[in-house]
Amino acid sequence: MSFLFIGSTGDNAGHTLLTWAIVRRLAEKGLKCGFVKPFGTHPVQVDGLWTDHDAVLFKEVLGLSEPLPEICPYPVTDAAWKEPDAADVLEELKRSIRKRSEGKDIVVIMGSKHIFFDDAAKPLPDISLVPALDADFVLVHRYRQASKSIYSILSVCSLLRENIRGIIFNRVSPEALPALKEKVLTSLVQKGVPAVAAVSEDPLLPLRTLRETREILDGEILCGTGDLERPVASMTVGFSDLPPGLLLFKRAYNKIVLLSWSSEARQEGDSVNRPVAGILLTGGRQPAPQLIQAAEKADIPLLLVKPDTFAVLERLEQSPSILSCRDEAKVRRFSDMLDQQNGLDRLIERLRICK
């Protein structure tokens, strides 16, 4: 049986995105994958039971038949695991994960938010699961500072030297990328660390779509249902970005204009409008027919939400984008970025996969 544990050093490193890219590539190579996330981090309710968002996502992505409680045995909201014996939890997880491997070529195990510093109430740190299962280990790390990154990675390697198969540096600022490749990666390779790839920060990957925005706000779609996958880069309550066909919305004070990402950011005094992705009407009041007609003519989705403008802005600012099964395009984009360095295939070549 083969196990692959994917860990993270936190800081929104792209843990779920990398996990999805890896299981997608394994499936493309004809391998049958299982998936387990032992400890939940993003609680959601499904059919009245608490589970984890990643468990729901990968159950659908991989077409798994196992019930959600077996994919994520310890959801974060489950009070029953607050004070268990760590040794008992470890033995139970080992039995459960090995059972999940029946009929699979490899079981991918997704760690918690941080390989070191998760909730102290959790009975078992990620770092102890890897050697207990003799799993291959891949770490995703968001690079910010050379000294801090080297220290964190060498600390992980000192504990998991026999298991580590690769490091993925993700969300690296374009300015820092040359120095990272020249100095940090070289230094780590000289120390025997298998640093696989360094991926630059992509402005599109963290963005939520109109669909996700509507789901967060439980909004009603008044028009434009066919283009809800537009990414939303920013929001404004003003009207300076409205094109001529939408200037009628200047009269609507209960609105939020959702703007798409543009490679040409508008400078102060520039007359070029940023592209409009959609318009939110807040406060739950049905708009005048003329507003709906204007949005339809401009092919701009129009959404109606019940909270007022300030409550909507606060909720959106406090709700980071979360991947769903409809975000396949993001995974393809991220995989393409890794493939430019042959990162995914080099990583998979290092895995101890028993068929």
Residue pairs with C-beta under 8 A, 6 or more apart in sequence:
1 98
1 101
1 104
1 107
1 354
2 101
2 105
2 106
2 107
2 136
2 351
2 352
2 353
2 354
3 97
3 101
3 106
3 107
3 109
3 133
3 134
3 135
3 136
4 22
4 106
4 107
4 108
4 109
4 135
4 136
4 137
4 138
4 165
4 351
5 109
5 111
5 126
5 129
5 130
5 133
5 135
5 136
5 137
5 138
5 163
6 15
6 18
6 19
6 22
6 108
6 109
6 110
6 111
6 137
6 138
6 139
6 140
7 111
7 115
7 126
7 130
7 137
7 138
7 139
7 140
7 156
8 15
8 111
8 112
8 113
8 114
8 115
8 139
8 140
8 141
9 114
9 115
9 116
9 139
9 140
9 141
9 142
9 152
9 153
9 156
10 113
10 114
10 117
10 142
11 142
11 144
12 142
12 171
12 206
12 320
13 140
13 141
13 142
13 170
13 171
14 140
14 142
14 170
14 171
14 205
14 334
15 110
15 111
15 113
15 140
16 54
16 57
16 110
16 322
16 323
17 170
17 205
17 323
17 330
17 331
17 334
18 138
18 140
18 168
18 170
18 334
19 54
19 58
19 108
19 110
20 57
20 58
20 61
20 323
20 331
21 331
21 334
21 335
21 338
21 344
22 108
22 138
22 344
22 347
22 348
23 33
23 35
23 58
23 61
23 62
23 108
24 61
24 331
24 335
25 335
25 344
25 345
25 348
26 33
26 105
26 106
26 108
26 348
27 33
27 62
29 348
31 105
31 106
31 353
31 355
32 103
32 104
32 105
32 106
33 62
33 104
33 105
33 106
33 107
33 108
34 62
34 64
34 66
34 100
34 101
34 104
34 106
34 107
34 108
35 55
35 58
35 59
35 62
35 64
35 71
35 100
35 107
35 108
35 109
35 110
36 71
36 72
36 73
36 96
36 97
36 100
36 107
36 108
36 109
36 110
37 52
37 54
37 55
37 58
37 71
37 72
37 109
37 110
38 72
38 73
38 74
38 93
38 97
38 109
38 124
38 129
39 72
39 74
39 76
39 112
39 118
39 122
39 124
40 50
40 51
40 52
40 55
40 72
40 74
40 75
40 76
40 77
40 78
41 52
41 54
41 76
41 112
41 113
42 52
42 53
42 54
42 76
42 322
43 50
43 51
43 52
43 53
43 75
43 76
43 77
44 50
44 51
44 52
44 53
44 56
45 51
46 56
46 68
49 68
49 69
50 75
50 76
50 77
50 78
51 68
51 69
51 71
51 72
51 75
52 72
52 75
52 76
53 322
54 72
54 110
55 68
55 71
55 72
56 68
57 323
57 324
57 325
58 64
58 71
58 108
58 110
59 66
59 68
59 71
60 325
61 325
64 71
66 100
70 96
70 100
71 100
73 92
73 93
73 96
74 81
74 89
74 122
76 119
81 89
81 122
81 123
82 121
83 123
84 123
85 123
86 123
86 124
86 128
89 123
89 124
90 124
90 128
90 129
90 132
93 124
93 129
94 132
94 133
97 107
97 109
97 133
100 107
101 107
105 353
105 354
105 355
106 351
106 353
109 129
109 133
109 135
111 126
111 129
112 118
112 119
112 122
112 126
115 125
115 126
115 127
115 139
115 156
116 125
116 127
116 155
116 156
118 125
118 126
127 156
127 159
127 160
129 135
130 137
130 160
130 163
131 160
131 162
131 163
134 163
135 163
136 163
136 165
136 350
136 351
136 352
137 160
137 163
137 164
137 165
138 164
138 165
138 166
138 167
138 168
138 347
139 153
139 156
139 164
139 166
139 167
139 168
140 167
140 168
140 170
141 149
141 152
141 153
141 167
141 168
141 169
141 170
142 169
142 170
142 171
143 149
143 169
143 170
143 171
143 172
143 176
143 180
143 184
143 198
146 179
146 180
146 183
146 184
149 169
149 184
150 184
150 187
150 188
153 167
153 188
153 193
154 188
154 191
154 193
156 164
157 164
157 191
157 192
157 193
161 192
164 193
164 194
165 194
165 347
165 350
165 351
166 194
166 195
166 196
166 346
166 347
166 350
167 188
167 193
167 194
167 195
167 196
168 196
168 197
168 198
168 199
168 338
168 343
168 347
169 180
169 184
169 185
169 195
169 197
169 198
169 199
170 199
171 199
171 200
171 201
171 202
172 180
172 198
172 199
172 200
172 201
173 200
173 201
174 200
174 201
177 198
177 200
180 198
181 198
184 195
185 195
185 198
188 195
189 195
194 350
196 341
196 343
196 346
196 347
197 338
197 341
197 343
197 346
197 347
198 341
199 334
199 337
199 338
199 343
200 337
202 333
202 334
202 337
203 233
203 261
204 231
204 261
204 330
204 333
205 330
205 333
205 334
206 320
206 321
207 231
207 232
207 233
207 261
207 321
208 216
208 231
208 232
208 321
209 228
209 229
209 230
209 231
209 232
209 327
210 227
210 228
210 229
210 230
210 232
210 258
210 277
210 278
210 301
210 303
211 228
211 229
211 326
212 321
212 322
212 324
213 219
213 232
213 258
213 278
213 280
213 303
213 316
214 221
214 228
214 303
216 315
216 316
216 319
217 280
217 303
217 305
217 307
217 312
217 315
217 316
218 305
218 306
219 280
219 303
219 304
219 305
220 303
220 304
220 305
221 228
221 301
221 302
221 303
222 281
222 287
222 292
222 295
222 302
222 303
222 304
223 292
223 295
223 296
223 301
223 302
224 278
224 295
224 296
224 299
224 300
224 301
224 302
225 301
227 299
227 301
228 301
229 326
229 329
230 260
230 277
230 278
230 301
231 260
231 261
231 277
232 258
232 259
232 260
232 277
232 278
233 259
233 260
233 261
233 262
233 277
234 258
234 259
234 274
235 256
235 257
235 258
235 259
235 313
235 316
236 256
236 257
236 259
237 255
237 256
237 257
237 309
237 313
238 257
239 247
239 249
239 250
239 257
240 273
241 257
241 259
241 273
241 274
241 276
242 249
242 250
242 257
242 273
242 276
243 273
243 276
243 298
245 294
245 297
245 298
246 276
246 279
246 294
246 295
246 298
246 300
248 290
248 291
248 294
249 255
249 257
249 279
249 291
249 294
252 281
252 287
252 291
254 281
254 282
254 283
254 285
254 308
254 309
255 279
255 280
255 281
255 282
255 309
256 279
256 280
256 282
256 309
256 312
256 313
257 276
257 279
257 280
258 276
258 277
258 278
258 279
258 280
259 274
259 275
259 276
259 277
260 274
260 275
260 276
260 277
262 274
262 275
264 272
265 274
266 272
266 273
266 274
276 298
276 300
277 300
277 301
278 300
278 301
278 302
278 303
279 295
279 300
279 301
279 302
279 303
280 303
280 304
280 305
280 312
281 287
281 291
281 302
281 303
281 304
281 305
282 305
282 307
282 308
282 309
282 311
282 312
283 306
283 307
283 308
283 309
284 304
284 305
284 306
284 307
286 304
287 302
287 304
291 302
292 302
295 301
295 302
305 312
307 315
323 330
323 331
335 344
338 344
339 345
